[in-house]
């Protein structure tokens, strides 16, 4: 196999899994919404009734935001996120040879596979030209489609053993029951922190012209991008939040001159955006839009949002960020971008 073919193999596995799993995402979403909630004092008016994983103005299941293509892929294999099988070689093996052995196995496309090698010291992404004394294969336990099943993990283990046989090397597999327990625990944790904040910018009468939306969005640092939405990215290129129409309208470069809408929705994907600074920017841009459009900021029940509401949300989000930090999966970090995808 050529170097290009090997690179395409590694990337292609993840792409196939993403396509296959898209329809599963909605199922996992409703399952998590029904089974988890964000704890808050009973008198807190920002906590939505009914036990769903939402707070006003809106905290709901997050949808993955576009991010630089390499951001999630560069996150290394982790005992917290992955089931990992290690391969040990009697003599150093080339990355190309390892990749060919893995390609010969019947891999399950429903869970993204990662391959790393170790020459000396730290693990690294597999390089076809490098020699390695050990390699490891990992499958991610949880993402926004939910947790890996027993059947999927068994299929991974069997395929990894086939790869070990093809490479004529020793394989060390993790304990299946321990991995399943870890996956269930991680999935519960994700259900508690996988939330989104949304603020509605509502017209007082006249619809917002597209040219005015564009001017205000761009002056606030947002750029038109994926999904017909404006995106705000930090210096590292991470998408912190997005702006879209509250109606069945997508923003397109060629259509902004003729577009108009009466409602905008600004959304913050909490676990994918780093800590409190993201919410502060989010709040300031919401106010910037409201002032520039002479509009109201409301929640999804049309209740006007003032300073007290934003302060209360910030206080409750602080506990979410702390929970993620305690799990060593900080919001907006490489592991969080991989986990909440």
N, C-alpha and C positions, 0 to 999 in steps of 0.2 A: 504493500500500500504506500502511496506517496504521502508526504507531509501534509499536503492539502486535504487528501482523503481522510487522514487521521483526524485532522482538526474538524473537518465537517462531520465526522462520526460523533465526536464528543458533543459538538453544538447541536447536531441533529436530534440526538436522544432527548435533550431538554425541550426542543421545539415540538417534537411529536407528542411528548407528554403534556405540554401546555395545550395543544389543540385538542387532544383526546379528553383532557380533564375540564374543558370549559363548561360543558353541560353539567358537570358535577358541582360546579361552584355554587349555583343557586341552591342546590339541595343542602350543601354544608352550611350555607348562609342561614337558611330557615331553621336548621337544627340547632345552630349555636344561639340564634336569637331566642329560641324557645327555652333553652336550657341554662342560660347565663344572664346575669345582670350586674350592673355596676353599683356597688354599695354606696349609699348616701343617707344622710339623716332624713327621717320621715317627713319633717317639715320643709325640706328643701324643695322649692317650687320648680327647680330645674330638673328634678328627677321625673321622668315620664311614668305615668301610671301604667300598670299592666305587666311590670317586670321585664320588659324588653330591654335590650342592651343599648338604650338611648337616653340622652339627657337633652333638655331644651337648651339652646334653640333647636338643635338636633344632634344627638350623638347616636350613630347607627353603625351597622357593619360597614367597614371600610372597603373600598374597591381599590385595586392596585393602581397606583399612579405611575405614569411613564417615568422611567429613570434611565440614565445612561446605560447602554447595553451591557457594559462590563461590570457595573457596580455589584449586582448580585452574584454574577459568575465568579468574581474574584474572592468572595467570602470562602475561607477554607472549610474543609470538613470539620464538623464539630460533634463531640459526644452529646451535646445538648440537642442538636437538631437532626442528627443522622444515625442510621444503622450502618456500622462500618465493619468491613471484612478485610483483614490484612493478608497480604501475600509476601512470603519471605523467600529469597532466592539464594541458592548456594553460590552462584557467581553473579556479578552485576549484569543486569539485562537492560537493553536499550528501550527507551520509551516507545519506539515504533513497534518493537516486538511485543511489549506488554499490551499496547492498544490492539494489535492484531489478535492476541489471545482473548481479550475481552470481547472483541467483535465477533468471535466464533461462538460465544455463548448466546443462549436464547434469552435475551434481556426483556423484561416486561416494560413496555413503553409508557405505562401509566404513571410511573414515578421517575423523576429525573435522576440520572446516574452521574456521579462525579468520580474522577480518577485522579489520584495524586501519587507522586513518587518521592522516595527519600534516598538521597545519595549520602549526604552528610548533614547532620543537624536537622533543620526544619523541613517539613513536608512542603512540596510545591506542586503546582499544576504540571501535568505530564508533558515533557518536552520530547519529541521524537528522537532528538539527537543525543540526549543525555543518557548516562548509565545510572541505574538505580539498584540498590541492594534490597529495597522493600518497596511495595506498592500497596495502596489501599483503595477499595471501592466503597462508595457510600451512596445510600439512597435516603432522601429527605423524609423524615417521619411525618411532618405536618406542614400544610400550607393552607391557603384559604379554601381549598376544596374539602378540607378535613384531614383526619389522621389516616396513615397507611393501615391497611387491613392485615390480618394474619396471613391471608392468602397472598397478598402482594409481597409481604416480607419473606414468606417461604419461597416464592418464585425468585426473589432477589438472591436469597441464599443459595438456591439450587443453581442459578445461572452463574453466580460468583464461583461456586465449586467447579462448575464446568470450565470456567476461565482458568482456575488453578490447575485443573487436569491438563488443559491444553498447553499451559506454560510449564508443566511438570515441576510444580513448586508446592510448598506447604501453605495451608490456608488456616487462619484463625478466625472463626465466626463468633459473633456475639450471642449471648443467651437470648433466645426468642422471647421468652416470657418477660424477661427484664426489659427488653426493647419495647414490647407491646405496652407494658405498664408505663414506661417513660413517654411513649407516644400519647397515651390517654391523658396523662398528667399535663403534657405540653399542650394538647388540644384544649383542655379545660382552661389553661392559662390564656391561650389565644382568644377564647371566647369572652374572657373578662376584659381584655385590653384592646381587642380589635374593633375599634369604634371610630366614628367620624363626626366632626362638628360641621354643621351647615347653618349659614345665616342667609336669610332672604332679603334682598334689596328690592323694595316694592315701590312702584310709581304712585305718586299722589294724584294722578289723573292722566297726563299725557305719557304715551309710551316712550321709552328711551330710544333715541336714534342710534343706529349702529356706529356711526362715526364718532359720536360722543362716548360710547362705551369703549371703543378702540382707543381713543385719546386718553381716557382716564386709566384704563388698564395698562397701557404702555407707560404712562407717566409714573405708575406705581411699581413698575418693574416686571409686569407680567408679559408673556409672549404667547402669541397664538400657536397652538400645537395640536397634539393628538386629540381625537374625539370631538373636534369642533369646539374646544375650550381654550381659555387663556390659562397659562401655568406660571406659577411663581417658583423659581428655583434659587437655591442658595449658591454660595461661591463654589461648592463642591459639585454642583450640577444636580443635586437631589430635588425632586419635585415636592415642595412643601404643601401647596394647596392650589386649587384651581377655581376658575370662574366660568360658569355656563349660564345659559338661559333657563329660566324656570318653566318655559313653554317648549313646545316641540320644534325648537330652532337650534341649529348648529351654526357656530361662527366660522365663516370661511373668508379668506382674504379678498376674494373677488365679490363677496356679497355684503360686506359690512356697510357700504354706502346706501344700499336699499333696505337694509334690515331694520326692524324695530321690535322691541319686546317690553312688556310691562313688569317683568320680574327677572332678577338675576339671582343666582345661587352661588355663594362662595363656600367651598368645602375644604376642610382640613382632614387629611388622612392621618390620624394621631400616631399610630405605631411606626409609620414610615417617615415622620417628620421629627427632627431632633428637638426634644425637650421644650421648655417654656418659651424660648425665643421664637419658636415657630408660631405659637398662639399669639404672642404679642404683635408680631408682624401681621398675622391674620386679622386681628382686631383692628389694627390701625388702617389696614387697607379697606376693611369693611366700612369704616367711618369715612375714609377718603372717597369711596364710591358713593356713599349716601349723601355726603356733602356736595359732591360734584354733580350729582343727578337730582338734587333736592328731593331725596326719597327717604322712606322710612326703613329702618332695620327691624325685622320681625322674625319670630320663630315660625315653625310650620303650623302653629295654631293662630297665626296672625297677631300674637301678642307683641307689643313694641318692646324692643330690647334696649336697655339703658346701661349705664356704667355698672350698676349693681349686678345685673345679670352676667355681664362679661367677667366681673370679678369672681362671682360664684363659680362660673365654669372653670376659670383658671385655677381656682383652689381645688376643684375636684380632679382636673387633669393632672395636677401635681402628684396626686396619689397614683395615677396610672403610670406616669413617668417613673416614679419611684419603684413601683412594682416591677417594671421592666428592667430598671437598673439592678434591683435585687436579684433578678434572674440572670444577670450578666448578658442581657439582650437589650442594650439601650436603644431607645427610639431613634430611628433614622440611621442606625449603624448597619454594617454589612450583614450581620446575622438577622436583624429585623427586616431588612429589605428582602432577604431570601425567604424568611419565614412568612411574612405577610405579602405574598405574591400569588 
